[in-house]
Structures are given as structure tokens and as C-alpha cells.
Amino acid sequence: MAADNNWIEATRRYLLVSLLGHSTWEVLQLPLYTIWTTGTVREQIFAVAHCTAGDVLIAAGCLLVAWLVSGRPSWPRVAFVRVAATAIVLGVIYTAFSEWLNVAVRGAWAYSSLMPVLHFGNLSIGLSPVMQWIVIPAISFLVVRYNTPFS
């Protein structure tokens, strides 16, 4: 019976590691955004908390879509890599769209001169947020893979 509930344990671990990873990444990448020099400490704290909350919601949403598209009832024992890869790809796609929308279109935030930028024609996207959505989910899935009992 315990094997039937492994997906619950795996999901909890994934989201907890995601929370810890994304909050750390958000703090560390703050100097790559203009809020580092133009914002107050209160605005910076709010930005980190707001972005981290969004990151966890995005992680949960990407995992849900990945389960629906690529998962199996016995996940994470079966179709683990397929679900993980799908969730990571979805996270990167969403992040690229969000960065474009919020930097280029809405002007909701801006990169500092320290942000390494990827150029795709007229489109420029920060490297740090893209890497965040590769590294943090990959680590989170590795923790799930090696710390969830598979019966």
C-alpha cells in the first residue's frame, strides 16, 4: 500500500526542495536586476518573497502538466525521467515567456548591467532565470529520485 502513495511523498519533496532552491537563487540573483540599486530593502525583500512564491506555483504547475502529459499512475517509480524532463522544459519555456513579457513588454522589472543575456534576434532574455529553471528543478528531481522509497 505504501507504494501507492509514493507520488505524494515525491511531490512534497519536490516542492520543498524547489522552495529552498528558488528562494536561495532569487536572493543570489538580486544584483542582476535594477531593484538591487534602485529598490529599498523592503522592496527587495518583497520581490524575493513574491518571486519565490511564484516560482513554487510555477514548479507545481509544471509538475502537474508533466504528470498529465507524461506520467503514469505509479509515478515516480515509472516514467520518472519523462515527467522530470517535461516539467523542466515547461519551466524554461514559461520563464522565457515571462522574462520577455515582464522586461520587454510590461517593463515590470529590468536587468542590471551584470545580467548575462541570451539574444534571439530582437529578443533578449536573462541567462540567470533560464538557468534557474534548469538547475533548481533538476536538483529537486534528483532529491526526489534518490530520497523517495520505491517499493
N, C-alpha and C positions, 0 to 999 in steps of 0.2 A: 504494500500500500504506500510506503514512503516514496517509492519511485514515481508514483502518480503525481506527487506534489513537488517534484524537483524543480519544475518551472517557476514555482512561487519563490523558492529559496534562491534560484538563479536570478530572478528578476530583482529581488531585494538587494542582492549583492551587486548586481549591475548598476542599479540606481544609486546605491550608497557610494560605490567607488566613483561613479560619474559625478556625484555631488562633490566629493572631496577633490577629485581631479579638476573639474571645471572651475570650482571656486579658487583653487590654487593658481590655475592658468590665468583666470581673469585678473587676479591681483598682480601676477608677474608681467602680464602684457599691458597693464595700465599705462606705462610710459610710451607705448606705441600709439596712443591716442592723444589728441589735444587736450582732453579733460585733465591729463596729468599736470599740465602747466596752467590751464585756464580755469579749472574747476576748484571749488573748495573741497576740503577734506570730507565734508558731509555729502557733497555731490559725488565724490569719488566712491565713498562707501555705498551710497545708494546705487550707483552704476554697477559696482561689483555684485551687490546683492541681487539687483534686478536682472543682470545678465546671467548670473549663476542660476537663478530660478528659471529663467527662460531656457538655459542650457539643459537643465534636468527635464523640463517639459518636452523639449525637442528630442532628447535622448529617449524618453518614454514613448513619444510618438513614433520615432523611427523604429524602435524595437517592436512596437505594436504592428506597424505596417509590414515590417520584415517577417514577423510571425505569420501574418495573414497571407503574404505572398510566397514565402519560402519555408515556413515552419512545418512541423509535424506535431501530432498530439504528444509525442514523447520527447519533445524538446526539453532540455538541452542535450539529452543523450543522443538524439538523432537530429540531423540537419543543423548542427551547431555552427559549422563554418559558413554554410549558406545563409543562415539568419544573421550571423555577425557581419559578413561581407555586405549583405543587403543593407543592414542598418547603418554601417559606416558610409557606404556610398550615398544613401539618402541624407545622412547628416552633412556630408560635404556639399551635396547639391543644394540643400536648404541654406547652408551657411553662405555659399557663393551668392545665391539669390538675395539673402538678407543683407549681406555686406553691400552689394550693388545698390539695392533699394534704399538702404539707410545712409549710405555715404554719397552716392552719385545722384540719386533721385530726390530723396527727402531732406538730406543734409542733417539728419538726426545726430550723427556723430562724424568725426573727421580723424584721419590718420595724422600722426605727427611725422616729422621727417625721419624718425627712427624706424618706422614700419617698413619692412621689406614688402614690396608689392609685386604681384604677378600681373602681367599685361596680356590681355587677349584682345588685340585690335584696339578699339577705343575703350574697352572695359578694363578697369584696374581693380584688383581685389587683394586685400591684405593677406600676406602669407601666414602670419601667426594664427588668425582664426581658422584658416583652412587646415593648417597643421593640427590645431587643437581638436578638430573633428576627425582626424585620423588617429592621433596619439591617444587621447583620453578614451574614446570608445574601444580602441584596440587593447589598451591596458585593462579596461573594465571587463571586456570579454575574456581576456586571459585569466583574470582573477576568478571569474565565474567558472571557466573551464577547469582550472586546477584546484578549486576550493568547494565545488559542489559535488556531493556524493552521488554517483551514478550507480544505481542498483540494477 
